[in-house]
């Protein structure tokens, strides 16, 4: 049967659903498509092909509108690029569909706010990884569509040749045809998953990627995307497994190496993370994020010189990478080069004036140089930009109390920091000292006891020296392993992880609390402890830890809170 396809333009219109200016209106495009099935097609294959065609037409229509009616032309994108990237911004919604055994009728629509689409397109343009991911998906869909057409024509020609009997070659082509249709369907599920991920619905994204892999088990991009979903869900080992599979299928997959490195980093395996970032750099020496991420891994290992070298290279490749300036500033601070750190924070703030963390870090550097008033101004600005920024309150309290002798103001700031993060042992400890300086011995003791219970070693030692019960027994935690965190905090972290893996959550909490007392600015410790609290069913404490880590910019904590609908 000769294949006939007809496109029915029953409605190519803009349905303005809201009032206001053109860019404030939500626009809707509707397309209908009739796919006349061949002898090769079933209901499933017919629907897959019809859906791909109507989706392509809808995205093209949206692209035409954006070019003619909006400022998207300022991005210097081609219509094909706009169509491709729009697939990662909007989703086609099936309105109606019918199948009579010969023709598959499908009606679908896309609805979007042009202003929001433009904003999302700009983000995609700036995110080379995301834009490449979308380009690869559309390219794959196009390849499958062409393969379907080619095989269909060849089989129809063979069928029309009555002198030529059916051959096994035809059976092979029929099998190839069905596999191509499955591949096309897999790209659709992959796009659905990408859109779910964009909306922070990572569980639904995971389900979509599972379906894509079920249809096409050799789909490297689907494993890569499923790795991202697992990563954002906090399952780093599964993320690593999926990135590894993507790399096996495509050894040149630089982004898979980068993201596997990220997952290794979150698992505390910084050296393996560095190995993956190095491999990504070998595959793509111009990838600024690979250098940036490797620099962060070196910083986590305490190698600030190498971290600075990598951040510098990332900045050379992408001069607008504010995070690289901020993190290089942190590395310079740790090396005692506070003026150079301030220069980097200045640059980060110049690029992103809303960068609360850069203001906080610059305040710390000014404090180290003795410029306490400027430090106060920076901490205040960080709080203004992010009123939930517990660390900025803590740092401002520290400056007021330790450096300026204003203990009442220090107590107010420590109190706010504790409200935002009730598990911050150092804030209790410092507030206790401020109360002591203010002459309130009772409140000082109360705060020191809480700090000791949360793992602050200095508070524990002081209370023991005074013969006061601390409620903390090291013999149950790290001392049982013959190790104190203050002696080797990295080894201590590994022990904490081991306790977590074996379900000894109380001991894990004890260790991570002690680590937080020693390094209260390391957000990953709060995330680790938060996960332990979750396992123990102490959700309030867990949320508190995640909130603190999120306020300092920890991506995992932020994603966890988003998944729970918590701001």
C-alpha angles and dihedrals in degrees: 000000000000113000114242123183124187128186116210115202097197094151126016099158145120113248104199105210099178137035129245135064122348095261092048092057124094111233126203129199122194126194134180124205133187117201115194106209124227126216087269095060133091127188089269096050092044092053093048093053094043092049093051092050097047091045091053091049093049093050091047090051090050090049092051090051094049093050094048101037108030144045093260087107087073089071089066091230123153120236089252091054092049090049091048096047093043087065086069092050107042133031129216113240118208109230100178138354137180136182124194098174093265108044130037112209116197131178119189140166143197122209122192145157103238092213091055092045091052091050091050092047090053090053091050092049089053092046105071092184093054095045092049090048092054092044090053092050094050091044090052092049090050091050092051091048091052091046090052091051093046095050092044093054093046092050092047091051090049091049092050090055099087092180091062116074122221110279137198087247088067091052089052091051091049088053090048089049092054091047091051090052090050089050091051090051089049091058089053091053090047091054090048090052092049090053092048089051091050088056090050090247094133097163091057088044089054091052091051093049090049088056092048091053092046089056095041113021091181094057104123094184091056092054089047092051092045087053089056091051092051090047093055090046089056096248097127097168093056088046089054091048092053095045088050091053090049089052092049089054093042114021090185093060099124095174091055089056091050094050094043085054089053091052092048088050092053088049090055094249095126096162093056088046089055090050090054094047089049091053090049089052090051089053094044115016090181096061106116093189092057090058091042093052093046089051089054091051091051089049090052088054090050094248097132096166092060090041090056091049092053094044088051091053091048089053091048089055095040114021090183095061099118093180091059091055091046094049093044086053090054090051091050089049091054089052090052095250095127097161092055088047090054090051089055094046089050090055093047090052091047090056094042114021089185093059100125094178092056090054090049092049093046088052089055091051092049088050091054088053092050096250094129098163091055089046090055090050092052095047089048091051091050089053091047090054093043115020089185093059101122095178092057090055090048093050093046089049090050091052094047093048108033099033107026102029092231095137097168092057089043090054090051091053095045089049091054091047089052092049089055093043114019090181095062102119094183093055090054090047094050092044088052090054091048091052089049091052088049090054097250100128095170095057090041090057093046091054095045090052091053091046090051093049090051090054107267103153096198091055090046093051093047094050092047090050087056092048092248121145110245101189089230123109115188092193088073094054134028097348088063086066091048091250138107120203093231088063098049115359095178092056088045090056091053090053090050090052090048090054089049092051092050092048096249092135098161091058091044090053090050092054097044089048090054090049090051089053089055098040108021093170097060104101096192090069090058090049090051092049091045090056089051091051089051090055089050091051092244093132097164092058090044093052090049091055093046091048092053093048091046091051088058092052101263104161095204092053091047092050091048092052091047090052088055093047092247119143 
